[in-house]
Amino acid sequence: MNSILEQLYFGEIKPEEMIVPKNLEYRSINNEISNSKNHLKMKLSQNDMELLEKTFDLLNRSVSIYSTEVFIYGFKMGAQMITEVFANRELSN
């Protein structure tokens, strides 16, 4: 097995594929979205449904970009915390 740095370099680490939110509200909201979407499929014209699908696709891309930025920020913050801990190490001893 490769080190975590090698896995990261080769794109083998994909947190978005590993994380399944356990928050019940998350699941409830997604079920509600799915139900609403199915309801709209029966009511909307083909053109309107295509517009809705395009809107959902754009929303998903937007959320993905935002999630990526949050991940990067969190990663940097974690690295800064580790740096601070090691920089102040002599104070702990």
URURMO-V991096 format. One record per run of one state. SS is the DSSP state (H for helix, E for strand, L for the rest). FROM is the first residue (numbers start at 1). LEN is the number of residues. If there is no record, write none. Layout:
ss | from | len
SS | FROM | LEN
SS | FROM | LEN
This chain:
ss | from | len
L | 1 | 3
H | 4 | 6
L | 10 | 5
H | 15 | 4
L | 19 | 5
H | 24 | 20
L | 44 | 2
H | 46 | 42
L | 88 | 1
H | 89 | 4
L | 93 | 1
